C-alpha cells in the first residue's frame, strides 16, 4: 500500500492465512487510530485558538498534519481492503491513489516552506510580518495542491490514452504500479522526482546554512530555528522513503520471496505509518506555545506544563 512513484513492474500479490491477516490488520488499525487521534487533537487545538490561526508557521504546520491524516487514513483503508475484498474497481483505486499521492507529494513542499519561514524569521526579523503573511500562506498552500495536480494528472491522461475502456471497469489489486503500468509514467516520475527533490533539499540546505551563520551571533531563537530546520530535514528523509518503497520492496521480495507478506507489513509500519508521528513530536511536544494548549485538549482539559 503506497502512493509513491510508479514502476514498470507489477506488485507481487501475497495473501496471508486468517490468523495472520487478523493480527496484522489489528496492529495497522490500532496504530492508525492512535496517530490520527493525536493529529486530530492537533487540528482541533489549531481551530480553537486564534493565536495559531493568525500565525503562518502554524498554518503550514497544520497543513502538514491534515495531509498526514488523509494519507494515513487512505493507506490504512487500502490495507484493510487488500485483505477483505482483495481486488476492487480500477476507477475507485485511481481515485484513492490520486488523493493519497497528492497528500504524500504535498509534505516535502510544505516542509520546505516551513524552513523558508524559519529562515525569514531569523534572517529578516523586521520584515518577517510583511514577507510571510497569513494571506500569502494560504495562497502558497493552494499552489502546493496545484503542483501536485500537475504532477499526477499526466498519469491519468496516459492511462486514458493507453488503456482500453474495459480496464477502468475491471477489478485489480490496488497499487500504483498496477494502475499506471506504462513506461512513460515511470520515466516521468524519475525525472520529476529528481528535479523536485533537488529543489527541496537545496532549499533546506540553503536555509539551514543561512540560519547557522546568523545563529553564531544571534539569540537562542536563531539556534532553535536551526534545530527546527534540522528536524524538517529528518522529516523529509522519512518522506523520501515512500519514493523508494517499491524499489526496496522488490529487492527484499527477490531475496526473501517467501516473506513477501511480512515485508509488506513491516514496510507499511516503518515507511508509511511511523513517519506520521514526527509532526506531533516536533510541534505538539517541542513547541512550548502549542504544547500548552495541545496537552490540555489531548488529556481532556488537564493541562501539563
Backbone as CSV, one residue per row, in Angstrom:
resi,resn,N_x,N_y,N_z,CA_x,CA_y,CA_z,C_x,C_y,C_z
1,UNK,0.844,-1.180,0.000,0.000,0.000,0.000,0.884,1.235,0.000
2,UNK,1.032,1.877,-1.128,1.906,3.028,-1.203,1.503,3.902,-2.354
3,UNK,1.776,5.229,-2.212,1.398,6.174,-3.248,2.623,6.759,-3.933
4,UNK,3.772,6.137,-3.774,4.996,6.676,-4.327,5.089,6.414,-5.812
5,UNK,6.276,6.648,-6.350,6.468,6.575,-7.790,6.063,5.244,-8.373
6,UNK,5.631,5.321,-9.622,5.219,4.109,-10.314,6.448,3.320,-10.732
7,UNK,6.203,2.135,-11.224,7.284,1.246,-11.644,6.803,0.404,-12.794
8,UNK,7.745,-0.077,-13.553,7.378,-0.905,-14.697,6.963,-2.305,-14.279
9,UNK,7.233,-2.662,-13.025,6.859,-3.983,-12.521,5.537,-3.916,-11.797
10,UNK,4.781,-4.991,-11.855,3.563,-5.080,-11.056,3.920,-5.579,-9.668
11,UNK,3.139,-5.153,-8.680,3.406,-5.553,-7.308,3.060,-7.014,-7.090
12,UNK,3.962,-7.773,-6.433,3.634,-9.145,-6.116,2.430,-9.201,-5.188
13,UNK,1.540,-10.146,-5.429,0.338,-10.288,-4.613,0.486,-11.525,-3.742
14,UNK,0.478,-11.307,-2.426,0.641,-12.409,-1.482,-0.462,-12.309,-0.446
15,UNK,-1.094,-13.447,-0.134,-2.188,-13.457,0.831,-1.790,-14.241,2.074
16,UNK,-2.239,-13.741,3.226,-1.957,-14.393,4.495,-3.086,-15.336,4.875
17,UNK,-2.777,-16.234,5.819,-3.859,-17.027,6.392,-4.686,-16.132,7.317
18,UNK,-5.830,-16.615,7.759,-6.783,-15.797,8.509,-6.176,-15.244,9.795
19,UNK,-5.433,-16.075,10.519,-4.856,-15.639,11.793,-3.891,-14.479,11.594
20,UNK,-2.975,-14.600,10.638,-2.011,-13.541,10.376,-2.691,-12.288,9.834
21,UNK,-3.695,-12.494,8.986,-4.415,-11.356,8.421,-5.093,-10.539,9.519
22,UNK,-5.749,-11.200,10.451,-6.424,-10.504,11.552,-5.409,-9.779,12.423
23,UNK,-4.317,-10.460,12.758,-3.273,-9.856,13.604,-2.700,-8.593,12.966
24,UNK,-2.341,-8.685,11.688,-1.720,-7.540,11.014,-2.689,-6.373,10.880
25,UNK,-3.940,-6.675,10.579,-4.909,-5.597,10.422,-5.216,-4.926,11.757
26,UNK,-5.238,-5.683,12.849,-5.450,-5.090,14.173,-4.308,-4.133,14.506
27,UNK,-3.079,-4.554,14.233,-1.920,-3.698,14.503,-1.987,-2.421,13.677
28,UNK,-2.257,-2.560,12.383,-2.300,-1.398,11.496,-3.407,-0.431,11.909
29,UNK,-4.605,-0.949,12.164,-5.742,-0.097,12.538,-5.487,0.587,13.878
30,UNK,-4.902,-0.139,14.841,-4.608,0.443,16.149,-3.629,1.603,16.024
31,UNK,-2.558,1.407,15.260,-1.582,2.475,15.047,-2.213,3.666,14.338
32,UNK,-3.039,3.370,13.343,-3.723,4.439,12.605,-4.614,5.262,13.528
33,UNK,-5.415,4.605,14.340,-6.320,5.307,15.246,-5.547,6.131,16.276
34,UNK,-4.472,5.559,16.790,-3.649,6.259,17.792,-3.030,7.529,17.210
35,UNK,-2.386,7.396,16.043,-1.716,8.547,15.429,-2.732,9.576,14.941
36,UNK,-3.826,9.094,14.357,-4.844,10.029,13.888,-5.543,10.746,15.038
37,UNK,-5.652,10.094,16.183,-6.208,10.775,17.353,-5.311,11.939,17.771
38,UNK,-4.004,11.684,17.786,-3.063,12.752,18.139,-3.112,13.876,17.103
39,UNK,-3.104,13.506,15.827,-3.139,14.522,14.772,-4.472,15.276,14.764
40,UNK,-5.557,14.572,15.021,-6.854,15.234,15.090,-6.906,16.217,16.264
41,UNK,-6.244,15.865,17.366,-6.168,16.767,18.508,-5.354,18.010,18.157
42,UNK,-4.284,17.814,17.395,-3.509,18.963,16.910,-4.381,19.881,16.063
43,UNK,-5.156,19.281,15.172,-6.046,20.058,14.307,-7.103,20.782,15.135
44,UNK,-7.673,20.112,16.104,-8.682,20.715,16.979,-8.081,21.877,17.765
45,UNK,-6.866,21.685,18.275,-6.177,22.746,19.012,-5.981,23.969,18.141
46,UNK,-5.584,23.738,16.903,-5.378,24.850,15.967,-6.666,25.624,15.724
47,UNK,-7.764,24.919,15.530,-9.031,25.584,15.190,-9.636,26.326,16.370
48,UNK,-9.250,25.968,17.582,-9.867,26.552,18.770,-9.156,27.802,19.297
49,UNK,-7.993,28.127,18.750,-7.225,29.232,19.307,-6.745,30.171,18.195
50,UNK,-7.142,31.431,18.294,-6.822,32.426,17.263,-5.325,32.660,17.143
51,UNK,-4.588,32.450,18.219,-3.149,32.675,18.198,-2.460,31.834,17.121
52,UNK,-3.014,30.674,16.827,-2.448,29.797,15.816,-2.966,30.132,14.412
53,UNK,-4.224,30.517,14.333,-4.819,30.832,13.030,-4.184,32.052,12.383
54,UNK,-3.610,32.935,13.199,-3.013,34.160,12.684,-1.502,34.055,12.517
55,UNK,-0.970,32.858,12.675,0.475,32.650,12.570,0.774,31.731,11.386
56,UNK,1.451,32.241,10.329,1.737,31.415,9.147,2.489,30.125,9.464
57,UNK,3.333,30.162,10.493,4.094,28.968,10.869,3.167,27.825,11.259
58,UNK,2.152,28.129,12.050,1.219,27.099,12.489,0.239,26.707,11.383
59,UNK,-0.041,27.629,10.493,-0.900,27.294,9.349,-0.211,26.254,8.467
60,UNK,1.073,26.453,8.197,1.828,25.480,7.410,1.922,24.148,8.147
61,UNK,2.136,24.230,9.461,2.218,23.012,10.253,0.920,22.218,10.190
62,UNK,-0.225,22.920,10.334,-1.494,22.201,10.347,-1.810,21.645,8.960
63,UNK,-1.304,22.297,7.915,-1.444,21.741,6.560,-0.692,20.415,6.461
64,UNK,0.460,20.356,7.092,1.226,19.109,7.145,0.447,18.032,7.889
65,UNK,-0.170,18.407,8.993,-0.949,17.468,9.801,-2.148,16.939,9.014
66,UNK,-2.859,17.833,8.327,-4.025,17.422,7.536,-3.610,16.419,6.458
67,UNK,-2.497,16.680,5.799,-2.016,15.738,4.789,-1.651,14.395,5.399
68,UNK,-1.076,14.427,6.594,-0.747,13.175,7.280,-2.010,12.381,7.627
69,UNK,-3.050,13.082,8.071,-4.310,12.413,8.405,-4.910,11.763,7.162
70,UNK,-4.956,12.507,6.057,-5.505,11.974,4.802,-4.701,10.762,4.345
71,UNK,-3.377,10.910,4.342,-2.503,9.850,3.850,-2.620,8.591,4.687
72,UNK,-2.552,8.748,5.998,-2.603,7.579,6.883,-3.962,6.891,6.820
73,UNK,-5.025,7.668,6.735,-6.370,7.095,6.653,-6.544,6.284,5.372
74,UNK,-6.106,6.841,4.246,-6.238,6.131,2.969,-5.344,4.896,2.917
75,UNK,-4.126,5.007,3.425,-3.234,3.851,3.442,-3.824,2.707,4.262
76,UNK,-4.381,3.049,5.418,-4.981,2.026,6.276,-6.217,1.429,5.615
77,UNK,-7.048,2.273,5.021,-8.232,1.783,4.319,-7.853,0.810,3.207
78,UNK,-6.860,1.185,2.421,-6.446,0.322,1.310,-5.802,-0.964,1.812
79,UNK,-5.105,-0.882,2.930,-4.514,-2.092,3.513,-5.606,-3.065,3.950
80,UNK,-6.649,-2.536,4.602,-7.771,-3.381,5.032,-8.494,-3.967,3.822
81,UNK,-8.730,-3.139,2.807,-9.412,-3.616,1.602,-8.623,-4.714,0.902
82,UNK,-7.302,-4.631,0.981,-6.475,-5.650,0.330,-6.646,-7.023,0.980
83,UNK,-7.142,-7.037,2.225,-7.367,-8.302,2.925,-8.832,-8.733,2.898
84,UNK,-9.743,-7.774,2.756,-11.164,-8.104,2.825,-11.738,-8.403,1.446
85,UNK,-11.840,-7.357,0.615,-12.385,-7.612,-0.726,-11.273,-7.900,-1.731
86,UNK,-10.007,-7.691,-1.325,-8.814,-8.108,-2.066,-8.608,-7.336,-3.363
87,UNK,-9.526,-7.431,-4.308,-9.446,-6.648,-5.528,-10.719,-5.812,-5.659
88,UNK,-10.562,-4.610,-6.202,-11.745,-3.769,-6.380,-11.596,-2.902,-7.618
89,UNK,-12.629,-2.135,-7.908,-12.748,-1.416,-9.170,-11.560,-0.495,-9.431
90,UNK,-11.064,-0.498,-10.647,-9.909,0.308,-11.030,-10.183,1.799,-10.836
91,UNK,-11.374,2.251,-11.198,-11.707,3.674,-11.063,-11.649,4.122,-9.606
92,UNK,-12.160,3.289,-8.689,-12.072,3.603,-7.266,-10.617,3.632,-6.819
93,UNK,-9.851,2.678,-7.291,-8.433,2.613,-6.946,-7.704,3.872,-7.412
94,UNK,-7.998,4.330,-8.632,-7.370,5.545,-9.158,-7.703,6.748,-8.285
95,UNK,-8.971,6.856,-7.872,-9.388,7.970,-7.017,-8.629,7.969,-5.694
96,UNK,-8.529,6.807,-5.053,-7.813,6.706,-3.779,-6.337,7.038,-3.948
97,UNK,-5.742,6.540,-5.028,-4.321,6.775,-5.267,-4.044,8.241,-5.556
98,UNK,-4.917,8.907,-6.310,-4.716,10.318,-6.626,-4.784,11.179,-5.364
99,UNK,-5.762,10.907,-4.498,-5.885,11.684,-3.257,-4.683,11.416,-2.350
100,UNK,-4.343,10.128,-2.183,-3.207,9.779,-1.330,-1.890,10.298,-1.869
101,UNK,-1.695,10.206,-3.181,-0.455,10.687,-3.796,-0.309,12.193,-3.636
102,UNK,-1.417,12.918,-3.743,-1.381,14.370,-3.549,-0.906,14.711,-2.143
103,UNK,-1.472,14.044,-1.145,-1.069,14.291,0.237,0.396,13.939,0.457
104,UNK,0.826,12.830,-0.122,2.215,12.401,0.003,3.159,13.391,-0.658
105,UNK,2.752,13.918,-1.807,3.587,14.847,-2.572,3.607,16.232,-1.925
106,UNK,2.534,16.582,-1.216,2.448,17.903,-0.585,3.426,18.077,0.568
107,UNK,3.721,16.995,1.280,4.505,17.107,2.506,5.904,17.683,2.298
108,UNK,6.698,17.204,1.330,8.023,17.810,1.138,7.960,19.302,0.823
109,UNK,6.982,19.706,0.003,6.854,21.137,-0.317,6.497,21.937,0.928
110,UNK,5.631,21.402,1.767,5.252,22.095,2.995,6.440,22.217,3.939
111,UNK,7.245,21.160,4.043,8.443,21.201,4.892,9.429,22.254,4.397
112,UNK,9.593,22.355,3.081,10.485,23.364,2.517,9.993,24.771,2.832
113,UNK,8.693,24.978,2.733,8.117,26.290,3.042,8.258,26.627,4.527
114,UNK,8.131,25.631,5.376,8.324,25.862,6.812,9.771,26.245,7.111
115,UNK,10.705,25.648,6.375,12.113,26.013,6.536,12.357,27.452,6.068
116,UNK,11.711,27.834,4.964,11.830,29.213,4.469,11.270,30.198,5.485
117,UNK,10.158,29.844,6.104,9.558,30.708,7.125,10.522,30.911,8.290
118,UNK,11.178,29.842,8.722,12.178,29.951,9.795,13.330,30.851,9.370
119,UNK,13.767,30.680,8.132,14.875,31.484,7.594,14.521,32.970,7.588
120,UNK,13.332,33.310,7.131,12.908,34.714,7.103,12.790,35.267,8.521
121,UNK,12.241,34.462,9.434,12.063,34.915,10.818,13.396,35.231,11.480
122,UNK,14.440,34.465,11.160,15.747,34.646,11.789,16.588,35.696,11.063
123,UNK,16.599,35.626,9.732,17.494,36.486,8.951,16.888,37.842,8.600
124,UNK,15.558,37.925,8.587,14.882,39.188,8.283,13.764,39.440,9.303
125,UNK,14.112,39.518,10.570,13.072,39.602,11.614,12.186,40.840,11.496
126,UNK,12.752,41.953,11.055,11.964,43.177,10.966,10.984,43.159,9.797
127,UNK,11.282,42.345,8.795,10.414,42.277,7.615,9.568,41.008,7.576
128,UNK,9.713,40.169,8.585,9.030,38.874,8.582,7.527,39.019,8.422
129,UNK,6.927,39.948,9.166,5.468,40.099,9.131,4.969,40.619,7.789
130,UNK,5.848,41.297,7.018,5.460,41.756,5.689,5.681,40.688,4.621
131,UNK,6.745,39.912,4.789,7.084,38.880,3.790,6.188,37.654,3.952
132,UNK,6.028,37.209,5.186,5.244,35.999,5.471,3.931,36.409,6.132
133,UNK,2.872,36.446,5.354,1.558,36.826,5.882,0.604,35.633,5.825
134,UNK,-0.500,35.754,6.531,-1.499,34.689,6.539,-2.082,34.492,5.145
135,UNK,-2.408,35.598,4.471,-2.988,35.518,3.128,-2.031,34.841,2.158
136,UNK,-0.756,35.247,2.175,0.239,34.643,1.291,0.412,33.150,1.594
137,UNK,0.309,32.798,2.864,0.470,31.397,3.255,-0.622,30.530,2.645
138,UNK,-1.858,31.003,2.713,-2.961,30.235,2.127,-2.843,30.169,0.600
139,UNK,-2.376,31.243,-0.012,-2.169,31.235,-1.468,-1.119,30.190,-1.841
140,UNK,-0.045,30.132,-1.079,1.021,29.154,-1.334,0.503,27.730,-1.165
141,UNK,-0.354,27.502,-0.175,-0.935,26.171,0.039,-1.764,25.759,-1.173
142,UNK,-2.521,26.703,-1.740,-3.281,26.409,-2.959,-2.340,26.011,-4.085
143,UNK,-1.215,26.720,-4.208,-0.232,26.395,-5.246,0.386,25.013,-5.025
144,UNK,0.564,24.630,-3.773,1.086,23.290,-3.474,0.165,22.225,-4.059
145,UNK,-1.143,22.387,-3.839,-2.109,21.422,-4.370,-2.147,21.459,-5.898
146,UNK,-1.969,22.635,-6.487,-1.945,22.741,-7.947,-0.734,22.019,-8.533
147,UNK,0.408,22.162,-7.878,1.617,21.468,-8.336,1.429,19.956,-8.234
148,UNK,0.801,19.507,-7.157,0.515,18.079,-7.016,-0.382,17.588,-8.149
149,UNK,-1.380,18.402,-8.500,-2.282,18.036,-9.598,-1.524,17.958,-10.920
150,UNK,-0.618,18.905,-11.155,0.172,18.899,-12.389,1.091,17.686,-12.460
151,UNK,1.510,17.204,-11.300,2.353,16.009,-11.235,1.554,14.740,-11.515
152,UNK,0.297,14.690,-11.041,-0.472,13.447,-11.087,-1.369,13.312,-12.311
153,UNK,-1.928,14.398,-12.792,-2.889,14.307,-13.889,-2.306,13.696,-15.166
154,UNK,-1.040,13.957,-15.506,-0.488,13.269,-16.691,-0.562,11.746,-16.610
155,UNK,-0.462,11.194,-15.398,-0.581,9.751,-15.230,-1.966,9.275,-15.664
156,UNK,-2.985,10.049,-15.266,-4.361,9.704,-15.630,-4.558,9.813,-17.135
157,UNK,-4.019,10.880,-17.728,-4.165,11.079,-19.172,-3.478,9.969,-19.968
158,UNK,-2.301,9.543,-19.484,-1.590,8.441,-20.150,-2.402,7.154,-20.051
159,UNK,-2.975,6.898,-18.859,-3.796,5.696,-18.679,-5.031,5.740,-19.579
160,UNK,-5.671,6.905,-19.678,-6.849,7.034,-20.536,-6.505,6.818,-22.004
161,UNK,-5.308,7.253,-22.389,-4.901,7.120,-23.791,-4.432,5.709,-24.134
162,UNK,-3.834,5.028,-23.160,-3.194,3.743,-23.441,-4.048,2.530,-23.083
163,UNK,-4.878,2.664,-22.050,-5.633,1.512,-21.580,-6.976,1.408,-22.301
164,UNK,-7.466,0.186,-22.535,-8.810,0.024,-23.101,-9.864,0.450,-22.086
165,UNK,-11.023,0.827,-22.553,-12.087,1.312,-21.679,-12.479,0.263,-20.640
166,UNK,-12.452,-1.011,-21.034,-12.825,-2.085,-20.111,-11.934,-2.122,-18.868
167,UNK,-10.694,-1.659,-19.025,-9.754,-1.689,-17.909,-10.291,-0.901,-16.716
168,UNK,-10.942,0.232,-16.970,-11.414,1.103,-15.896,-12.656,0.549,-15.200
169,UNK,-13.270,-0.471,-15.775,-14.413,-1.130,-15.146,-14.025,-2.476,-14.537
170,UNK,-12.776,-2.859,-14.727,-12.313,-4.143,-14.202,-11.912,-4.001,-12.735
171,UNK,-11.529,-5.126,-12.124,-11.078,-5.128,-10.737,-9.613,-5.549,-10.683
172,UNK,-8.892,-4.977,-9.721,-7.456,-5.195,-9.672,-6.969,-5.058,-8.236
173,UNK,-5.830,-5.676,-7.936,-5.178,-5.461,-6.642,-4.578,-4.054,-6.675
174,UNK,-5.032,-3.179,-5.787,-4.802,-1.740,-5.931,-3.428,-1.296,-5.427
175,UNK,-2.520,-1.068,-6.359,-1.257,-0.388,-6.092,-0.986,0.533,-7.277
176,UNK,-0.149,1.506,-7.079,0.106,2.471,-8.154,0.731,1.818,-9.390
177,UNK,1.702,0.924,-9.245,2.261,0.278,-10.450,1.246,-0.576,-11.202
178,UNK,0.279,-1.132,-10.496,-0.736,-1.942,-11.172,-1.727,-1.094,-11.957
179,UNK,-1.862,0.175,-11.584,-2.783,1.079,-12.257,-2.100,1.836,-13.393
180,UNK,-0.978,2.470,-13.072,-0.232,3.243,-14.068,0.936,2.381,-14.544
181,UNK,0.658,1.568,-15.547,1.556,0.464,-15.905,2.534,0.795,-17.029
182,UNK,2.462,1.982,-17.599,3.211,2.250,-18.814,4.543,2.940,-18.515
183,UNK,5.513,2.687,-19.377,6.870,3.182,-19.154,6.935,4.697,-19.114
184,UNK,6.021,5.377,-19.837,6.040,6.845,-19.832,5.816,7.399,-18.433
185,UNK,4.961,6.722,-17.651,4.693,7.169,-16.275,5.941,7.012,-15.425
186,UNK,6.607,5.879,-15.526,7.823,5.644,-14.749,8.919,6.638,-15.123
187,UNK,9.067,6.926,-16.415,10.073,7.886,-16.867,9.762,9.289,-16.363
188,UNK,8.484,9.653,-16.433,8.073,10.967,-15.923,8.359,11.084,-14.438
189,UNK,8.048,10.018,-13.677,8.275,10.032,-12.236,9.756,10.216,-11.901
190,UNK,10.619,9.513,-12.613,12.059,9.600,-12.344,12.553,11.021,-12.544
191,UNK,12.190,11.624,-13.666,12.655,12.982,-13.978,12.060,13.997,-13.005
192,UNK,10.752,13.933,-12.821,10.063,14.903,-11.973,10.549,14.793,-10.531
193,UNK,10.657,13.572,-10.022,11.071,13.387,-8.630,12.504,13.837,-8.404
194,UNK,13.370,13.604,-9.391,14.764,14.023,-9.265,14.860,15.546,-9.168
195,UNK,14.185,16.232,-10.081,14.201,17.700,-10.059,13.543,18.217,-8.782
196,UNK,12.440,17.612,-8.423,11.680,18.012,-7.240,12.532,17.905,-5.981
197,UNK,13.202,16.780,-5.792,13.994,16.567,-4.592,15.237,17.452,-4.547
198,UNK,15.828,17.729,-5.711,16.968,18.656,-5.749,16.540,20.033,-5.253
199,UNK,15.382,20.492,-5.714,14.870,21.802,-5.294,14.567,21.819,-3.797
200,UNK,13.903,20.772,-3.317,13.522,20.727,-1.896,14.753,20.668,-1.002
201,UNK,15.686,19.763,-1.321,16.890,19.633,-0.498,17.771,20.870,-0.579
202,UNK,17.851,21.493,-1.752,18.626,22.731,-1.887,18.044,23.826,-1.010
203,UNK,16.725,23.890,-0.958,16.049,24.877,-0.110,16.387,24.646,1.359
204,UNK,16.335,23.387,1.791,16.628,23.080,3.192,18.085,23.367,3.538
205,UNK,19.007,22.996,2.648,20.427,23.245,2.907,20.718,24.745,2.973
206,UNK,20.143,25.490,2.036,20.392,26.935,1.998,19.851,27.608,3.251
207,UNK,18.618,27.303,3.613,18.031,27.938,4.797,18.786,27.546,6.059
208,UNK,19.212,26.283,6.132,19.961,25.835,7.310,21.285,26.583,7.443
209,UNK,22.020,26.691,6.345,23.317,27.373,6.393,23.163,28.835,6.746
210,UNK,22.149,29.491,6.170,21.921,30.900,6.488,21.573,31.076,7.960
211,UNK,20.767,30.176,8.477,20.389,30.261,9.891,21.588,29.968,10.785
212,UNK,22.444,29.024,10.401,23.646,28.700,11.174,24.554,29.918,11.278
213,UNK,24.778,30.602,10.153,25.630,31.795,10.170,25.037,32.884,11.054
214,UNK,23.720,33.027,11.020,23.053,34.031,11.851,23.097,33.634,13.316
215,UNK,22.954,32.336,13.588,22.882,31.846,14.968,24.186,32.039,15.726
216,UNK,25.313,32.170,15.005,26.604,32.326,15.663,26.672,33.601,16.494
217,UNK,25.936,34.618,16.045,25.992,35.893,16.759,24.604,36.375,17.175
218,UNK,23.644,35.456,17.177,22.268,35.870,17.473,21.759,35.170,18.720
219,UNK,20.475,35.305,18.943,19.851,34.805,20.162,19.603,33.302,20.116
220,UNK,19.063,32.797,21.217,18.708,31.383,21.282,17.608,31.046,20.294
221,UNK,16.801,32.048,19.919,15.745,31.823,18.945,16.286,31.373,17.608
222,UNK,17.430,31.932,17.206,18.049,31.532,15.949,18.555,30.104,16.032
223,UNK,19.118,29.754,17.180,19.599,28.376,17.356,18.438,27.390,17.356
224,UNK,17.312,27.799,17.924,16.117,26.947,17.899,15.627,26.766,16.467
225,UNK,15.670,27.846,15.678,15.263,27.759,14.281,16.173,26.813,13.507
226,UNK,17.464,26.863,13.822,18.414,25.944,13.176,18.053,24.495,13.479
227,UNK,17.745,24.215,14.731,17.359,22.854,15.101,16.045,22.449,14.448
228,UNK,15.142,23.420,14.284,13.863,23.132,13.634,14.076,22.726,12.182
229,UNK,14.968,23.431,11.480,15.254,23.081,10.086,15.895,21.695,10.007
230,UNK,16.735,21.368,10.982,17.306,20.018,11.023,16.202,18.971,11.175
231,UNK,15.217,19.263,12.015,14.090,18.347,12.174,13.277,18.239,10.886
232,UNK,13.130,19.365,10.174,12.455,19.317,8.871,13.215,18.407,7.908
233,UNK,14.539,18.468,7.972,15.358,17.604,7.111,15.148,16.139,7.464
234,UNK,15.036,15.866,8.750,14.763,14.493,9.186,13.391,14.041,8.701
235,UNK,12.395,14.930,8.830,11.058,14.604,8.325,11.081,14.345,6.826
236,UNK,11.838,15.165,6.099,11.927,14.993,4.659,12.588,13.663,4.310
237,UNK,13.614,13.281,5.073,14.269,11.994,4.838,13.275,10.846,5.001
238,UNK,12.411,10.949,6.012,11.382,9.928,6.204,10.386,9.938,5.054
239,UNK,10.026,11.140,4.592,9.092,11.245,3.464,9.681,10.623,2.206
240,UNK,10.982,10.779,2.025,11.636,10.251,0.832,11.610,8.728,0.771
241,UNK,11.474,8.097,1.928,11.400,6.632,1.940,10.218,6.130,1.116
242,UNK,9.132,6.924,1.073,7.972,6.497,0.291,8.288,6.452,-1.195
243,UNK,9.233,7.280,-1.636,9.612,7.282,-3.047,10.474,6.060,-3.390
244,UNK,11.026,5.434,-2.359,11.851,4.244,-2.568,11.099,2.964,-2.197
245,UNK,9.809,3.110,-1.883,9.030,1.991,-1.366,9.125,0.765,-2.265
246,UNK,8.786,0.920,-3.545,8.730,-0.239,-4.436,10.127,-0.771,-4.774
247,UNK,11.119,0.118,-4.818,12.493,-0.344,-5.046,12.919,-1.267,-3.915
248,UNK,12.689,-0.807,-2.671,13.043,-1.623,-1.502,12.218,-2.904,-1.468
249,UNK,10.920,-2.778,-1.776,10.025,-3.932,-1.716,10.436,-5.007,-2.709
250,UNK,10.714,-4.620,-3.944,11.086,-5.600,-4.955,12.419,-6.263,-4.645
251,UNK,13.368,-5.472,-4.123,14.670,-6.043,-3.779,14.547,-7.053,-2.644
252,UNK,13.773,-6.697,-1.622,13.619,-7.599,-0.471,12.830,-8.852,-0.830
253,UNK,11.781,-8.682,-1.633,10.990,-9.863,-2.015,11.761,-10.772,-2.969
254,UNK,12.706,-10.190,-3.712,13.558,-11.020,-4.565,14.504,-11.877,-3.721
255,UNK,14.945,-11.299,-2.607,15.842,-12.038,-1.713,15.080,-13.013,-0.821
256,UNK,13.881,-12.594,-0.381,13.092,-13.422,0.527,11.665,-13.558,-0.013
257,UNK,11.471,-14.297,-1.091,10.144,-14.380,-1.722,9.083,-14.982,-0.816
258,UNK,9.483,-15.869,0.086,8.505,-16.499,0.979,8.031,-15.542,2.064
259,UNK,8.703,-14.400,2.209,8.357,-13.435,3.260,7.744,-12.162,2.689
260,UNK,7.198,-12.227,1.489,6.678,-11.024,0.831,5.600,-10.333,1.663
261,UNK,4.716,-11.111,2.266,3.647,-10.528,3.070,4.191,-9.851,4.325
262,UNK,5.170,-10.478,4.975,5.780,-9.891,6.170,6.531,-8.611,5.819
263,UNK,7.172,-8.607,4.650,7.898,-7.420,4.186,6.926,-6.270,3.954
264,UNK,5.808,-6.563,3.304,4.800,-5.532,3.044,4.247,-4.964,4.353
265,UNK,4.034,-5.824,5.336,3.533,-5.392,6.638,4.549,-4.498,7.349
266,UNK,5.822,-4.931,7.352,6.871,-4.159,8.028,7.068,-2.798,7.359
267,UNK,7.026,-2.781,6.027,7.211,-1.520,5.317,6.026,-0.595,5.509
268,UNK,4.844,-1.164,5.635,3.663,-0.362,5.925,3.847,0.392,7.245
269,UNK,4.390,-0.287,8.236,4.578,0.327,9.555,5.711,1.350,9.544
270,UNK,6.882,0.940,9.050,8.077,1.772,9.202,8.221,2.861,8.138
271,UNK,7.593,2.694,6.994,7.693,3.705,5.941,6.433,4.567,5.861
272,UNK,5.272,3.954,6.050,4.026,4.695,5.857,3.371,5.208,7.139
273,UNK,3.556,4.497,8.253,2.836,4.862,9.477,3.698,5.631,10.469
274,UNK,4.834,5.073,10.860,5.668,5.698,11.884,6.054,7.143,11.540
275,UNK,6.412,7.455,10.280,6.743,8.860,9.970,5.615,9.844,10.260
276,UNK,4.365,9.372,10.309,3.249,10.266,10.600,3.256,10.724,12.064
277,UNK,4.122,10.116,12.900,4.252,10.517,14.298,5.188,11.697,14.482
278,UNK,5.985,11.994,13.468,7.026,13.009,13.613,6.434,14.393,13.845
279,UNK,5.409,14.755,13.081,4.807,16.087,13.228,4.294,16.336,14.644
280,UNK,3.541,15.390,15.234,3.115,15.605,16.618,4.285,15.772,17.582
281,UNK,5.352,15.006,17.388,6.503,15.090,18.281,7.232,16.415,18.127
282,UNK,7.325,16.906,16.876,8.069,18.137,16.616,7.329,19.352,17.165
283,UNK,6.025,19.441,16.896,5.282,20.638,17.269,4.367,20.452,18.472
284,UNK,3.732,19.296,18.573,2.809,19.093,19.672,3.502,19.039,21.017
285,UNK,4.761,18.626,21.022,5.503,18.484,22.278,6.637,19.498,22.370
286,UNK,7.391,19.671,21.275,8.580,20.526,21.312,8.233,22.008,21.394
287,UNK,7.207,22.436,20.659,6.821,23.841,20.640,6.062,24.182,21.932
288,UNK,6.623,25.065,22.738,6.039,25.361,24.060,4.655,25.980,23.951
289,UNK,4.478,26.895,22.990,3.184,27.560,22.851,2.097,26.570,22.491
290,UNK,2.403,25.709,21.525,1.407,24.733,21.087,1.185,23.669,22.152
291,UNK,2.280,23.282,22.841,2.175,22.226,23.853,1.211,22.606,24.970
292,UNK,1.215,23.886,25.331,0.355,24.361,26.416,-1.114,24.027,26.147
293,UNK,-1.555,24.262,24.903,-2.956,24.015,24.552,-3.191,22.580,24.082
294,UNK,-2.178,22.038,23.407,-2.323,20.687,22.866,-2.537,19.652,23.966
295,UNK,-1.718,19.701,25.015,-1.845,18.730,26.113,-3.174,18.897,26.837
296,UNK,-3.661,20.145,26.897,-4.955,20.391,27.541,-6.075,19.657,26.811
297,UNK,-6.074,19.730,25.479,-7.106,19.045,24.697,-6.853,17.544,24.617
298,UNK,-5.572,17.164,24.560,-5.228,15.743,24.435,-5.693,14.960,25.654
299,UNK,-5.541,15.569,26.826,-5.903,14.891,28.070,-7.225,15.435,28.633
300,UNK,-8.088,15.891,27.738,-9.462,16.272,28.094,-9.515,17.342,29.179
301,UNK,-8.717,18.391,28.967,-8.830,19.546,29.866,-7.772,19.620,30.943
302,UNK,-6.931,18.588,31.079,-5.885,18.622,32.109,-4.579,19.047,31.467
303,UNK,-4.222,20.270,31.665,-3.017,20.820,31.037,-1.793,20.397,31.832
304,UNK,-0.723,20.081,31.088,0.556,19.728,31.705,1.588,20.731,31.212
305,UNK,2.247,21.391,32.070,3.200,22.430,31.700,4.612,21.969,32.022
